[in-house]
Amino acid sequence: MLNGLPLICGFAFALTALSTGATCAQTLDGLHDFKLGSSFADAQRNASEKGWRLKELSPFLPGNWLVEGSNLGLFVCDDKVASIQQHRDGGLHDFALIVQDFRIEYGEPATTIVTFPIGPTWISNIDVRFTSPSGESVNVQLSSTDEKLGIHLNFFNANMQCTTETKP
């Protein structure tokens, strides 16, 4: 099932995006024509048309793909794009503006705040989840890793269930 998977996928993408220095889009519509529910072949074609390439994140995280050349990641299952992740540089002010915009569109979010160590490094996250009646959802996360801030967005449809985690 996909229910807890978007958060895990988004976290895996966020760690990779921080380590690769992914660039950031400046608008909320910066998904560059990637669409939830589209086929993996459509996602590959879209990336190729923009001069980008899809690269498997890790063989240990099947279905997770980086869109090299962009600030995006994809989670693919059952040959469909089940989640689109986006990393942005930014701080508290940028995060607050994004959350404010989504509150207007989706209403009040569910919020989770966590902080934990990984070795000597502290990770702190504020996760805000918005869900529409149609199942369209977005998680917005302000993350501090060793005091480096980043904003991560994860777009998914809560009604889309994966029967298997597939590798196209």
Residue, then its C-alpha position, 0 to 999 in steps of 0.5 A: m500500500l502507498n499510504g506511508l510510502p510518500l513520506i518515506c519516498g519524500f525523505a529519501f529524495a530530500l536526503t539525495a537532493l541535499s547531497t546533490g545540491a539540486t536547484c530550485a524552481q521559483t513557482l508552485d507550478g514548477l513540476h515541469d509537466f510531470k503528472l500524477g498517474s501518467s505512465f513511466a514512459d510519459a515521464q521519461r519522454n517528458a524528461s528527455e524533451k527537457g534535456w533531463r534524464l531519469k536515474e534510479l535513486s537506489p536499487f534498495l528503493p525500488g520505484n524511486w527516480l531522480v530527474e537529473g538536471s531538475n529539482l524533482g524526484l518521482f516514485v513510480c509503481d504499477d508503471k504509473v507516477a504515484s508521487i512527484q517530489q520537489h526540493r527547494d532552497g529556502g527558509l522559514h519565510d519561504f515555507a510559510l508562504i507556500v503553506q499559506d498558499f496551500r491553506i487557501e487552496y486545501g484548507e487546514p493541514a495536519t502538522t507533524i513536528v519531529t527532531f532526531p539525531i543521526g550520529p552527531t547530526w540533528i535533523s528537524n522537520i515540520d511536516v504539513r499535509f494538505t488533502s483535498p476531497s478528491g484525494e489530491s494531496v501535498n506534503v510540505q516539509l521544512s527540514s533542517t539537517d545540520e542547520k542547513l534548511g530546505i523545503h521539500l514538497n511531495f505531491f500524490n493522490a491518496n486514492m492511488q494505491c500501488t499493488t506492487e512497487t515496480k521498477p520499470 
